[in-house]
Amino acid sequence: MADDPMWCLVMFDLPVTTKEQRREASQFRHFVIDRGFSMVQFSVYVKYWPTGARDNGTIRALQAHLPAGGQVRVLYLTDRQWATGLRFDNTRRREEPAQPEQLLIF
């Protein structure tokens, strides 16, 4: 169970009223992407952890880069929970791929 694949879901709602707030929100969004997360929807990002171990370094880094005045929520989902989620695009149900593609780096 501890080695089962996990998904880390990061959701955020950041203030974007001023130019400075928009810049900080954009920087946070790019930081999340640089940490290996993929966009699911605007302000919702996900990262697949095939080993099931939580990446505490990533969570600490996210916490260190939180913009002021926003709300950020981090959820952990098992691969099974993620797979049972439903997705609708333009009123039509869409199936998710069974597993994400692995990135090979040589």
Secondary structure, 3 states (H helix, E strand, C coil): CCCCCEEEEEEEECCCCCHHHHHHHHHHHHHHHHCCCEEEECCEEEEEECCCCCCHHHHHHHHHCCCCCCEEEEEEEEHHHHHCCCCEECCEECCCCCCCCCCCCC
